[in-house]
């Protein structure tokens, strides 16, 4: 039984690592890096960013929705999805004594602390799930009539979403490290540099082809 549960644990962890770090389609780490860097470009340039390239506006909002949907998939209620990170941690708590890390049996407080870190983000989770369930995945009658109302009823701060996603990534990474003292290489820095270069090139092109437009 112990071997079977250990295999189950490692298989689940491997699936989460794939959802976080996959290249095709881009995983959660890549989605977060793209969104975070687009927000940073908006902070740097302000409204001028949309003059540099008007398509960056819908691109940023598409990246935001993509990140919300990817996060929601992992944050589902454990009663609705065994793929939820909450379901995974529940499995870990229930079968802790049958799980072996590099240093031995995981301490109970480790899983309790991870659950607590997620629960501390409950308001953000509720807002993300509300937007997903009521608008992005299933169009509730109320939001069909008043689409903008979704942002009033389920308010979200950019920083809160980033913090939540970082918690999810950190928890999976912790399990990877504790299991084998290794973790996936993050591509976030390369993506952030790529977006920075993209905006810089777009700005240079706009100034060259449309002199004075950005002044």
N, C-alpha and C positions, 0 to 999 in steps of 0.2 A: 504493500500500500504506500509506504514512504517513497519508494522509487517512482511509482505512478504519479503521486502528487508532486514530486520534484520535477518530473518531466512536464506535467501540466503547467506548473509555475513557470518554468523556463520557456515553454512554448508561448504562453500568454505574454511574457515579457518581450519575447522576440517580435511578436506581432505589434506591440506598442512601439518598440524601437523602429519598426518599419513605417508605422503611421507617422512617426516623428521625423524620420530622417530620409525617407524615400526620395528619389530623384524624379521618378515617373509614376504617378503624378507627384508634384512637389509635396513634401510632408509638412507637418506643422511648424517645424523649425524654419523652413524656407518661407512659408507663408508669413510667419511672424516677422522675419527679417525684412521682407519686402514691404510689409505694412508699416513697420516701425521707421524704416528709412524714408518712405514717402511722407510720413508725418514730420520727420525731421526736416525734409526739404521744404515743407510748407512753413515750418517754424523759421527757417532761414530766409525764405523768399517772400513769405506772406502771400497776398493776393497776386503778386507778380508771377507766381508759379504758373498760374493758369494762362498768363500771357506768353510765358516761355513756350508752353505747349498746352492748348486747351484740353487735349485728350488725357492729360494727367489728372484732371478732376474726376471723370468717370472711372479712370483706372484706380485711383485711390479708394473710391467707394466700392468698387468691385473687389479690391484686395481686402477691404474691411469685412464685407459680407462673406467672402471666402474664408477668412480667418474665423469669423463667428460660427459658421457652419461646421468647420473642421473641429473647433473646440467643443461645440455642442455634441458632436458625435461621441466624443470621449467623456463627456460630463453627464450623459444620460442617467436617469434614475436606474439603479441596479435592478429594480424589478421589471424594467422595460428592456434592458439590454445587458447581456453578460459581457459585452465589449466595453462597458463603462469602466473608467478608472476606479470608480467607487466599488463596482463589483469585484474588480481585481484586488483592491485593498481588503474587501470583506473576505475574499478567498484567502488572502495572506493571514489575516487575523485568525480565521477559523482553523487553518492548517499550519500555523506557525511552527509547531514542533516537528512537522514533517518536511520543513524547508531547510535547506542547508546553503549557507553563504560561504564565502572563502574563509571567514573567521568562525564559522559554526552556525548554530541556530540563531536566527534573528531575534533581537530583544523585542519584547512586546511593546515597549514604549516607542520604538521606532515607527511601527505602523500606526499607533495611536497619534503620534505627532504628525505623520503625513496626512491622516484623515483630518486632523484639526486644522492643518494649513489649508486644505481645500475648503473646509467648512467656513473658515474665516473669509472666504471669497463668495459666500453664499448669495449675497445681494447681486453680485456681478453674474454669477451662474444663472440666477433666476431671470435676470434681464435678457441674457443671451438666449436662454431656452424659450422665453416668452416671444422674442422677436422671431426665432426660428419657427416655433409652433403656430404662431398667430399670423405670420406674414410671409416669411421666406419660403417655408415648406408647404403651409396650408393657409390659404387666404381667408381669414375670418371675415364675416360679413361687415363687422364694424370697420375693419381696416381696408376693406374693399371700397367702402364709401369715403373713408378719411385716411388715406395712406400715411400722411404725415403724423397721424395720431400715435403710430407705433413707437415713435421716438419720444413722445411725451409719456406714454404709459410704461415704457420700458427704457428709461434713460440709462445711458452708458457713457462713462468717461473713457477716452482712449487709453489713458494711463492704467485704469482699472483692468481693462481687457488684457493689456500687455502683462500686467502683474500676474493675473490669473493664468495665462498661457505659460508664463515662466515657471509658475509653481508646478504645473502639470509636467513640463519638460524636466524640471529638477527632480521630481519624484521618480520618473522613469529612469533618469540618469543615475540616481542614487542606487536603485535596484541593480542596474547593470554593473555599477562599480562594486557594490557589495558582493555580487555573485561571482564576478571574475576579475575584478580590479581592472576593468577596461570599459570604455564607453565609446559611442559613435563620435566620429569627427564632425564638428559643426561646420556647415558651409555658410553660416550667417554672415560672417565677415566679408566673404567674397561677393555675396549678393548685395550687401550694403555698399561696397565699393563700386559694384557695377551700376547701381542706381545713381549713386553720386556722379559717376562718370557720364551716365546717360543724360542727366539733367544739365550737367556742365556743357556737354556737346550740343544739346538742344538750345541752350541759351546762346552759345557761340554762333550757332547757325541762324538763330532768330535775329541776332544783332547784325550779322553779315548780310542777310537777305532782306531784312526789314529795318533799316537804320532808324533809330529814334523811337521805335515802337515800345521799347522797354524802359525808356527814360521817363 
